[in-house]
Structures are given as structure tokens and as C-alpha cells.
Amino acid sequence: MTTKGGRGRPGAPNFGHSRARLLRSCAALVAAAALAGGCGPKAKKENAAPAPVLVTVVQARPAALEITENTVGTLEPLVDPKVGAEVAGRITKVFTRAGQRVNKGDPLALVDDTDPAIQQRADAADVRRIEALLEQQERLVKRQENLVQRGFISQNALDDAIAQRSALREQLAGARARAAGGMSTLSKTRITSPVDGTVEVQIVAPGDYVKVGDPIVRMISNRRMRAHLPYPESAASRMKPGLPVRLTSPQQPGRVIEGTVDDIRPSLTEVSRAVDVIVRFDNAAGFLAGGTVDAKVVVARKEGAIVVPETSVVMRPAGKVVYVVAEGRARQRPVQTGAKQGGTVEITTGLEGGESVVLDGAGFLTDNAAVTVVEAGAAPAAQQPAPASKPAS
């Protein structure tokens, strides 16, 4: 109970003064803690200079550089015969099917050979008949030559016999020619492949009647091929016959065929503004007709061009730059680039050659940044992760 005037009983504690002292003590502790934290290791770490960036470097070097025009073209076979019938008749048998590989001379189909066989036998019989007549005439000429020498017959009779012998000799030559023609016709009833290749389309079936020239099968041979390479009209002035070409295909990864430009066919129309570059080559790589081919036409060659890896060139507000390392610092160097080849890029302006250019880590740098050069694939011991500790059981 308090007394009048707000005072407590005599001897009671004064809680107001105790609370004020407690608040002042807490404020002092907080201020001391803040002061201690501001002067501790954390503050020193924030005020320390940033650690150097770990980078690898490569030397800008002069090298021979090829200027190429790249495109994607198509392949077609140079040898794609359409095999036709050489005699008229009915197809009795077909030996092949579409997609089958055949060698030169393999049978493709058979035409009914009844009539050609009969004609061939008749021609052979006519040859034997004339041969028999000629043998008899040869003997007659010899006898009459003896009789003329002995004076039993006149010279006119001998001349008639000799003329008959000459006529029979000519008849025999004609009969043998007809027999050879008949034999050839008989052999043509068996249709064979003219090349090594693949049957693309089987056109006839057993029972079909064909005339001379009617197609039997259509074949393709990939031994010799032609590449059609389309280029825009802007590249036409740089194309000319004889330029070297390198061809690759997704059908045979890693295989490269070297060739040269054979023809340049202008095909500028209202729809297509392009030129068709033709390359003929022996298909040692086994490319398939109808597929695509990646082509590089070497239009020029530069000697002593300054090149760096493409990853060394990074974009900054100033444009394309590289970072040149000197005295532990990475200096930003604006550059202009040219042709690219095999993961390298030509530096047309900005480098003179021989500079140490940042390779890995260039994307994390700013001008005049501190760097530490390490070998590619290596890391300083301080950067290697510590072995994981075994969790406590």
C-alpha cells in the first residue's frame, strides 16, 4: 500500500531506479558488442583487396589461315543407268529387287528366249549348208584346173567354177554374220547389270511384255558422285573452277574427301538468288546418294595472320576485347576479328603477336584486374576442396 503523495511504505525497494539502471547497462553492453564487432576479423576481411582471379593464358601467334565459304549441299550419283530391254518378249524371271546390291554382270531379269533360240539354230544350219556347198565347189575347181592343164576342157569352164566358189564364200560369210547376230540376240534375253551398284527401282515383274528399250530396273552407283553446293550471289565473285574443297557428311562422321570446284552454274531466278557450285569426286568414303554434305570451299589463304582461341574474345561495353596479362594484371585490349578456323579466330587489329592472352577465365575479368596464371587443367592447392570429414555417430 502506498501512502498519500505517491510514496511507498518506509523501507520498501524503489523499482523505478532499478529499471533505469538495468536499461543503461544493456545499452552499454550493446554498444560494446557493436564496437567489438566493427573492429574484428570480419571488418578487416571486408576492407581487404579482392583475391586474384585464376586464369590460363595462351600466346597470340601468327599462323596460316584459310578463308573458306561454307554451305550444305546435296549428293547425287554420276552413274545412275536405267537398264532397258534389248529384245522384245515376255519377262519370265526377275532376279533382283529394289535395294539389292549387284555387281557388274550379275543377272537382273530373263526374257523368253524361245524365238531367238529357234532363229539361232536356223542360222547355224544355213552356215553348215553353205560350208558343205563350198567344200564341193573347192574340189570341183581343183579337178577343172587339172583338166584345163591337160587340154580336156576350156578355160571358160574353169572360170565359171571359180566364180561359183567366190559366190559361195561370200554366202558363207553372210550366213556366219547372221548366225553371230542370232547368238547376240539370244544372249540379250538375259539382262545383266552394266555396273556395280544398287537396284533403286524394280520396274517389271514376271509376265510383263517388254519392247526394245523398255526399262527393266533403275540403278544407282555411288562409286562416282557429284555434289551440288548452293551459294548466295554475294559469294559468286569469289568462286572459280579449281578451288580446293573439303567435303564431310553426317553419314560418315570424321571422313573427309578432298576435291576441287569443277563447274559454277548460275541459277539466279526470281525465286532463287544463288549459284550452284559442282564438285565431282570418287566416293572412297562411302557417301550415299541423296544425302547432304557439308562443304568448305577455300577461296583464299592468309600467311602470318594473328590468331587466338575464340574463347579468349569476350564482349564488353567497349565491344570485343581480349585480356593481355602483364605483371600480374589483366589489361583490356579492344580488338577486331576476322575469319575463324578450327576454334581460332583472326585478330585483324588490337594485337601484334606474342602477347599472353587470357584463355580460361576471361569472362570473369575487368580491366586491370589482378590475376594468377595457372596451367590449364591444374588448380592451386588452396583451391582444392578439403576431404570430407566422416560424420560423427
C-alpha positions in Angstrom: 0.0 0.0 0.0 1.3 3.4 -0.9 0.9 6.5 1.2 -0.6 9.7 0.1 1.6 11.7 -2.1 2.8 8.5 -4.1 5.4 7.5 -1.6 5.6 3.9 -0.5 5.9 2.4 2.8 9.1 3.2 4.7 11.8 0.6 3.9 10.2 -0.7 0.5 12.5 -1.0 -2.6 12.4 1.6 -5.4 11.7 -0.3 -8.6 11.8 2.7 -10.9 15.5 3.4 -10.2 16.4 -0.3 -10.7 14.8 -0.4 -14.1 16.6 2.7 -15.3 19.9 1.3 -14.2 19.2 -2.0 -16.0 18.4 -0.3 -19.3 21.6 1.8 -19.1 23.6 -1.4 -18.6 22.0 -3.2 -21.6 22.7 -0.2 -23.8 26.3 -0.1 -22.7 26.7 -3.9 -23.5 25.1 -3.5 -27.0 27.4 -0.5 -27.8 30.5 -2.5 -26.6 29.4 -5.5 -28.7 28.9 -3.3 -31.7 32.3 -1.7 -31.2 34.0 -5.0 -30.8 32.3 -6.4 -33.9 33.3 -3.5 -36.0 36.9 -3.9 -35.2 37.0 -7.7 -35.6 38.3 -10.0 -38.3 35.1 -9.7 -40.4 35.6 -6.0 -40.8 39.2 -6.5 -41.8 38.1 -9.1 -44.4 35.6 -6.7 -46.0 38.2 -4.0 -46.3 40.9 -6.3 -47.8 41.7 -6.3 -51.6 39.9 -9.0 -53.7 41.8 -12.2 -54.3 43.4 -12.5 -57.7 41.4 -14.3 -60.4 42.8 -17.7 -61.5 43.3 -17.8 -65.3 45.1 -19.7 -68.0 46.9 -17.9 -70.8 47.8 -18.6 -74.4 50.2 -16.7 -76.7 48.8 -14.8 -79.7 50.7 -16.2 -82.6 50.9 -15.8 -86.4 49.6 -18.7 -88.4 48.5 -19.6 -91.9 44.7 -19.0 -92.1 42.3 -20.3 -94.8 39.4 -18.2 -95.8 36.5 -20.5 -96.5 32.9 -20.3 -97.8 30.8 -22.9 -96.0 27.5 -24.4 -97.1 25.3 -27.5 -97.0 24.8 -29.3 -100.3 23.3 -32.5 -101.7 24.8 -35.6 -103.3 23.8 -37.4 -106.5 25.4 -40.3 -108.4 27.2 -39.6 -111.6 26.4 -43.2 -112.7 22.6 -44.0 -112.5 21.7 -46.1 -115.5 18.2 -47.1 -116.4 18.6 -50.7 -117.7 16.3 -51.5 -120.6 15.3 -54.5 -122.7 17.4 -55.1 -125.8 15.0 -57.6 -127.3 11.2 -57.8 -127.4 9.5 -60.6 -125.4 7.8 -61.6 -122.2 9.6 -61.4 -118.9 10.0 -65.0 -117.5 12.0 -64.3 -114.4 13.3 -61.3 -112.3 16.5 -62.0 -110.3 16.7 -58.8 -108.2 14.6 -56.5 -106.0 14.7 -52.8 -105.0 17.6 -52.1 -102.6 19.7 -55.1 -103.6 23.4 -54.6 -104.4 24.6 -56.2 -107.6 28.0 -56.5 -109.3 28.7 -55.8 -112.9 27.5 -58.8 -115.0 25.0 -60.1 -112.4 21.6 -61.2 -114.0 18.7 -58.8 -113.5 15.9 -60.4 -115.5 15.2 -63.0 -118.2 13.2 -62.5 -121.4 11.6 -65.5 -123.1 14.3 -66.9 -125.4 12.2 -69.3 -127.5 12.0 -67.4 -130.7 15.7 -66.2 -130.6 16.8 -69.7 -129.9 14.9 -71.1 -132.9 16.3 -68.4 -135.1 19.9 -69.1 -133.9 19.5 -72.8 -134.8 18.2 -71.9 -138.3 21.2 -69.6 -138.8 23.6 -72.2 -137.7 22.1 -74.8 -140.1 22.4 -72.3 -143.0 26.1 -71.9 -142.2 26.6 -75.6 -142.3 24.7 -75.9 -145.6 26.9 -73.3 -147.3 30.1 -74.8 -145.9 29.2 -78.1 -147.5 28.5 -76.5 -150.9 31.7 -74.6 -150.7 33.7 -77.7 -150.0 32.2 -79.4 -153.0 33.0 -76.3 -155.2 36.6 -76.3 -153.9 37.0 -79.9 -155.1 35.4 -79.0 -158.5 37.8 -76.1 -159.1 40.8 -78.3 -158.4 39.6 -81.0 -160.9 38.9 -78.5 -163.6 42.3 -76.9 -163.1 43.9 -80.3 -163.9 41.6 -80.8 -166.9 42.5 -77.4 -168.3 46.2 -78.1 -168.0 45.7 -81.4 -169.9 43.5 -79.7 -172.5 40.3 -81.6 -171.9 38.1 -78.6 -171.1 38.2 -74.9 -171.9 39.3 -72.1 -169.7 35.8 -70.7 -169.6 34.5 -73.8 -167.7 37.2 -73.2 -165.1 36.4 -69.6 -164.8 32.7 -70.4 -164.1 33.7 -72.8 -161.3 36.0 -70.2 -159.7 33.2 -67.6 -159.8 30.8 -70.1 -158.2 33.4 -70.7 -155.5 33.8 -67.0 -154.8 30.0 -66.6 -154.6 29.7 -69.5 -152.1 32.5 -67.9 -149.9 30.5 -64.7 -149.7 27.3 -66.5 -148.9 29.2 -68.3 -146.1 30.4 -65.0 -144.7 26.9 -63.6 -144.7 25.5 -66.7 -143.1 28.1 -66.6 -140.3 27.3 -62.9 -139.7 23.6 -63.8 -139.4 24.4 -66.6 -137.0 26.6 -64.3 -134.9 23.7 -61.8 -134.8 21.3 -64.5 -133.7 23.7 -65.6 -131.0 23.9 -62.0 -129.8 20.1 -61.6 -129.8 19.8 -64.9 -127.8 22.4 -63.6 -125.2 20.4 -60.4 -124.8 17.4 -62.2 -123.4 19.5 -62.5 -120.2 19.6 -58.9 -118.9 22.7 -58.2 -116.8 23.9 -55.3 -114.7 26.2 -52.9 -116.6 27.9 -51.5 -113.4 28.5 -52.3 -109.7 25.7 -50.6 -107.9 22.3 -50.9 -106.2 18.9 -51.5 -107.7 16.9 -48.4 -106.9 13.6 -49.4 -108.6 12.3 -52.7 -110.0 10.1 -51.7 -112.9 9.0 -55.0 -114.4 7.6 -58.3 -113.0 7.4 -61.8 -114.4 4.7 -62.0 -117.1 5.2 -58.4 -118.4 5.7 -58.0 -122.1 8.5 -55.6 -123.0 9.6 -54.0 -126.2 13.1 -53.0 -127.2 14.1 -50.1 -124.9 11.5 -50.6 -122.2 13.1 -50.0 -118.8 13.6 -53.1 -116.6 15.3 -51.6 -113.5 16.8 -48.3 -112.5 20.2 -48.5 -110.8 22.5 -46.2 -108.9 26.2 -46.4 -108.4 27.9 -44.5 -105.6 31.4 -45.1 -106.9 31.5 -41.7 -108.6 29.4 -38.8 -107.2 28.5 -35.2 -107.8 27.9 -32.6 -105.0 25.7 -29.6 -105.6 26.7 -26.7 -103.4 24.4 -23.7 -103.3 26.0 -20.3 -102.5 24.4 -16.8 -102.4 25.0 -14.4 -105.2 27.3 -12.4 -102.9 29.8 -15.3 -102.9 29.7 -15.8 -106.7 32.6 -13.4 -107.4 34.8 -15.5 -105.1 34.0 -18.8 -106.7 36.0 -20.2 -109.6 36.9 -23.6 -111.0 39.9 -25.3 -109.4 39.4 -24.0 -105.9 40.0 -26.7 -103.3 37.0 -28.2 -101.5 36.7 -30.3 -98.3 33.5 -32.4 -98.0 32.2 -34.1 -94.9 28.9 -35.9 -94.3 26.9 -37.0 -91.3 26.6 -40.4 -93.0 30.3 -41.0 -92.3 31.4 -38.8 -89.4 35.1 -38.0 -89.4 35.7 -38.9 -93.1 36.9 -36.0 -95.2 37.0 -36.0 -99.0 39.3 -33.5 -100.8 38.1 -32.2 -104.2 38.1 -29.2 -106.5 35.4 -27.0 -107.9 34.5 -28.3 -111.4 31.7 -26.1 -112.6 29.8 -23.0 -111.5 26.2 -22.8 -112.8 24.4 -19.5 -112.3 20.9 -20.1 -111.2 19.7 -16.6 -110.4 16.0 -16.5 -110.8 13.1 -14.5 -109.4 12.8 -17.2 -106.7 16.4 -18.3 -106.1 19.3 -15.8 -105.8 22.1 -18.4 -105.7 24.8 -20.1 -107.8 25.2 -23.9 -108.0 28.8 -25.0 -107.4 29.5 -28.5 -108.8 32.2 -30.8 -107.3 32.8 -34.3 -108.8 34.7 -36.8 -106.8 35.5 -40.5 -106.3 33.4 -41.7 -103.4 36.0 -43.5 -101.4 34.3 -42.5 -98.1 31.1 -44.4 -99.0 28.7 -41.4 -99.0 25.1 -42.3 -100.1 23.3 -40.6 -103.0 20.5 -38.3 -101.9 22.2 -37.3 -98.6 23.5 -34.0 -97.5 27.2 -32.9 -97.4 28.9 -30.1 -95.5 31.3 -28.3 -97.8 34.1 -25.8 -97.3 35.5 -24.0 -100.4 38.9 -22.5 -99.7 38.6 -19.1 -101.5 41.8 -17.5 -100.1 44.8 -18.2 -97.8 46.4 -15.7 -95.4 50.0 -16.2 -94.2 51.1 -14.8 -90.8 47.6 -13.9 -89.6 47.4 -13.3 -85.8 45.1 -15.8 -84.2 43.8 -16.6 -80.7 41.3 -19.1 -79.4 37.7 -18.0 -79.8 37.1 -18.3 -76.1 39.7 -15.5 -75.5 37.5 -12.9 -77.2 34.7 -11.6 -74.9 32.1 -8.9 -75.2 32.3 -5.8 -73.1 30.6 -2.3 -73.4 33.6 -1.3 -75.4 32.9 -4.2 -77.9 35.0 -7.3 -78.5 38.1 -7.4 -76.2 40.8 -9.7 -75.1 42.8 -9.5 -71.8 46.5 -9.3 -72.1 48.4 -10.4 -68.9 51.4 -8.4 -67.8 53.0 -8.0 -64.3 50.1 -9.9 -62.6 47.4 -7.7 -64.2 44.9 -8.3 -67.0 44.8 -5.3 -69.4 41.7 -4.9 -71.5 42.6 -4.7 -75.2 39.8 -3.9 -77.8 40.1 -5.9 -80.9 38.5 -6.5 -84.3 38.1 -10.1 -85.5 38.2 -11.7 -89.0 38.0 -15.2 -90.2 37.5 -18.3 -88.0 39.2 -21.7 -88.4 39.3 -24.7 -86.2 38.3 -23.0 -82.9 40.6 -20.0 -83.5 39.8 -16.5 -84.7 41.8 -14.0 -86.6 42.6 -10.7 -84.8 42.8 -8.0 -87.5 43.5 -5.1 -85.2 44.5 -4.8 -81.5 47.3 -7.4 -81.2 50.7 -7.6 -82.8 51.6 -11.2 -81.9 53.5 -12.6 -78.9 51.2 -11.3 -76.2 50.0 -13.5 -73.4 46.2 -13.6 -73.8 43.8 -14.9 -71.2 42.2 -18.2 -72.3 40.1 -19.6 -69.4 38.6 -17.1 -67.0 38.4 -14.2 -69.5 34.6 -13.8 -68.9 35.2 -13.0 -65.2 37.7 -10.2 -65.7 37.6 -6.4 -65.7 40.3 -4.0 -66.9 43.4 -4.0 -64.6 42.2 -7.0 -62.5 44.7 -8.9 -60.5 45.2 -12.4 -61.9 47.2 -15.6 -61.1 48.2 -17.7 -64.1 47.9 -21.4 -63.7 48.4 -24.2 -66.1 45.4 -25.5 -68.0 43.7 -28.3 -66.1 45.5 -27.6 -62.8 44.4 -25.7 -59.7 46.4 -24.3 -56.8 46.5 -26.3 -53.6 44.4 -23.6 -51.8 41.6 -24.0 -54.3 41.4 -27.8 -54.0 38.5 -28.9 -51.7 39.4 -30.4 -48.4 38.5 -34.1 -47.9 35.1 -34.6 -46.4 35.0 -35.4 -42.7 33.3 -38.6 -41.5 30.1 -37.7 -39.8 30.0 -38.3 -36.1 28.0 -41.2 -35.0 
